[in-house]
Amino acid sequence: MFRIEYALTRTKYMKFAKAWGIIFLGLLLSYCKTEVKTPDSPKPVDTELIRESLLASTSDWNKGDLNNFLAVYDSAATFMTAKGLIGLDTLKAHYQKNYFQGSQPKQQLVFQELQVKPLGKTFALVTGKFVLTGSGQPEQSGRFSLVFQLTNAGWKILHDHSS
C-alpha cells in the first residue's frame, strides 16, 4: 500500500514540477525577447532637424540677433577656449566683444561641411566649418565640433569646441 501511495504521490509531484518548469521556461523566454519599440521610445536622432537649427542660427547671427543665435545652446552649455571651459554667459560676452559692433555682427557667418553623427538616441556629434566674411575684413574660418543633446526644449548644444 505504501508503495502505491508513494508512486501516486511521486507522479503528482512530477506533473506539478513539470507544469512549473514549463511556466518558468515561458517566463524566462518572454524576458529574453528582443526589445520591441513602443510609442514612448525615443525616435532616432533627427539629423536634419539638428542641421536646420544650426543653419537657422547663422541667419540670427547675420541679422544681429545674438540672443537667438545662442538659443540653440543649452543653458548649461560649455565652450572650450585656449584658457579652458567657459559657460554661456561668458560665451555671449566673448562673441559680443570680438565679433559684434554694437548690435550688428562685424562679419557674416556661414556653416559648411556639416556632418551629424548620432551618439545613441539622445546625443549627437556635429562637426563642420565656420566661415566669417564681409565688411572689408579678411575671411576668418575654422573647424568646430558640437555635442547636441535632446532635451524637453528640443535639440540643444551641450558643448562647443571651435578653433
C-alpha positions as CSV (number, residue, x, y, z in Angstrom):
1,M,0.0,0.0,0.0
2,F,2.8,2.4,0.9
3,R,4.4,1.8,-2.5
4,I,1.2,2.6,-4.4
5,E,0.7,5.8,-2.4
6,Y,4.4,6.7,-2.9
7,A,4.1,6.1,-6.6
8,L,0.9,8.2,-6.9
9,T,2.5,11.0,-4.8
10,R,5.6,10.9,-6.9
11,T,3.6,11.0,-10.2
12,K,1.6,14.0,-8.9
13,Y,4.9,15.7,-7.9
14,M,6.4,15.1,-11.3
15,K,3.4,16.6,-13.0
16,F,3.5,19.5,-10.7
17,A,7.2,20.1,-11.2
18,K,6.8,19.7,-15.0
19,A,4.0,22.3,-15.0
20,W,6.0,24.8,-13.0
21,G,9.1,24.1,-15.2
22,I,7.1,24.9,-18.3
23,I,5.7,28.1,-16.7
24,F,9.3,29.1,-15.6
25,L,10.7,28.5,-19.1
26,G,7.9,30.5,-20.6
27,L,8.6,33.4,-18.3
28,L,12.3,33.2,-19.0
29,L,11.8,33.2,-22.7
30,S,9.4,36.2,-22.5
31,Y,12.1,38.2,-20.9
32,C,14.7,37.2,-23.5
33,K,12.7,38.6,-26.4
34,T,14.3,41.3,-28.5
35,E,13.3,44.8,-27.5
36,V,10.1,46.0,-29.1
37,K,9.9,49.7,-29.9
38,T,7.0,51.3,-28.2
39,P,5.4,54.6,-29.0
40,D,7.1,56.1,-25.9
41,S,10.6,55.1,-27.1
42,P,12.8,58.0,-28.3
43,K,12.8,58.4,-32.0
44,P,16.1,58.0,-33.9
45,V,18.3,61.1,-34.0
46,D,16.7,63.6,-36.4
47,T,19.9,64.8,-38.1
48,E,18.0,67.1,-40.5
49,L,16.4,68.9,-37.5
50,I,19.8,69.5,-35.9
51,R,21.3,70.7,-39.2
52,E,18.3,73.1,-39.8
53,S,18.6,74.5,-36.3
54,L,22.3,75.3,-36.9
55,L,21.6,76.9,-40.3
56,A,18.8,79.0,-38.7
57,S,21.2,80.2,-36.0
58,T,23.5,81.6,-38.7
59,S,20.6,83.6,-40.0
60,D,20.1,85.0,-36.5
61,W,23.8,85.9,-36.2
62,N,23.7,87.7,-39.6
63,K,20.6,89.7,-38.6
64,G,22.5,90.8,-35.4
65,D,20.3,88.7,-33.1
66,L,22.9,87.3,-30.8
67,N,20.3,86.0,-28.3
68,N,18.5,83.9,-30.9
69,F,21.8,82.7,-32.2
70,L,22.6,81.4,-28.8
71,A,19.2,79.9,-28.3
72,V,20.4,76.6,-29.8
73,Y,22.7,76.3,-26.8
74,D,21.5,74.6,-23.6
75,S,21.6,76.9,-20.6
76,A,24.3,74.6,-19.0
77,A,26.4,74.5,-22.2
78,T,30.2,74.8,-22.1
79,F,32.6,76.3,-24.7
80,M,36.3,75.3,-24.9
81,T,38.7,78.1,-25.2
82,A,42.5,78.2,-25.1
83,K,42.2,79.1,-21.4
84,G,39.7,76.4,-20.6
85,L,35.9,75.9,-20.3
86,I,33.5,78.9,-20.2
87,G,29.8,79.0,-19.8
88,L,27.0,80.5,-21.9
89,D,27.1,84.0,-20.3
90,T,30.9,84.3,-20.9
91,L,30.5,83.0,-24.4
92,K,27.9,85.6,-25.2
93,A,30.2,88.4,-23.8
94,H,33.1,86.9,-25.9
95,Y,31.0,87.0,-29.1
96,Q,29.7,90.5,-28.4
97,K,33.2,91.9,-27.7
98,N,35.0,90.1,-30.5
99,Y,32.5,89.6,-33.3
100,F,29.9,92.3,-33.0
101,Q,30.0,96.1,-33.2
102,G,27.0,97.3,-31.2
103,S,24.1,95.1,-32.3
104,Q,25.5,94.1,-35.7
105,P,28.0,91.4,-36.5
106,K,31.3,92.5,-37.9
107,Q,31.1,89.7,-40.5
108,Q,28.5,87.4,-41.9
109,L,28.6,83.8,-40.7
110,V,28.2,80.6,-42.8
111,F,28.5,77.0,-41.7
112,Q,29.9,74.5,-44.2
113,E,30.6,70.8,-44.3
114,L,28.1,69.9,-41.6
115,Q,28.2,66.3,-40.5
116,V,25.8,64.9,-37.9
117,K,26.7,61.6,-36.2
118,P,24.2,60.1,-33.7
119,L,25.7,59.1,-30.4
120,G,22.8,56.9,-29.1
121,K,19.2,58.1,-29.2
122,T,19.5,61.4,-27.3
123,F,23.0,62.7,-28.2
124,A,24.7,63.7,-31.5
125,L,28.1,64.9,-32.5
126,V,28.2,67.7,-35.2
127,T,31.3,68.7,-37.0
128,G,31.8,71.3,-39.6
129,K,33.5,74.5,-40.7
130,F,32.5,78.1,-39.9
131,V,33.4,81.0,-42.2
132,L,33.1,84.7,-41.4
133,T,33.2,87.1,-44.4
134,G,32.5,90.6,-45.4
135,S,32.8,94.1,-44.2
136,G,36.1,94.6,-45.9
137,Q,37.8,92.3,-43.4
138,P,39.9,89.2,-44.1
139,E,37.9,86.0,-44.1
140,Q,38.1,84.0,-40.9
141,S,37.4,80.3,-40.8
142,G,37.9,77.3,-38.6
143,R,36.5,73.9,-37.6
144,F,34.1,73.0,-34.8
145,S,32.7,70.1,-33.0
146,L,29.4,70.3,-31.1
147,V,27.8,67.8,-28.8
148,F,24.0,68.0,-29.0
149,Q,21.5,66.6,-26.5
150,L,17.8,66.0,-27.0
151,T,16.1,68.0,-24.2
152,N,12.5,68.8,-23.4
153,A,13.1,72.0,-25.4
154,G,14.4,70.1,-28.4
155,W,18.0,69.5,-29.6
156,K,20.4,71.8,-27.8
157,I,24.2,72.3,-27.8
158,L,25.8,70.9,-24.7
159,H,29.4,71.6,-25.6
160,D,31.1,73.6,-28.3
161,H,34.8,73.3,-29.3
162,S,35.7,75.7,-32.1
163,S,39.1,76.6,-33.3
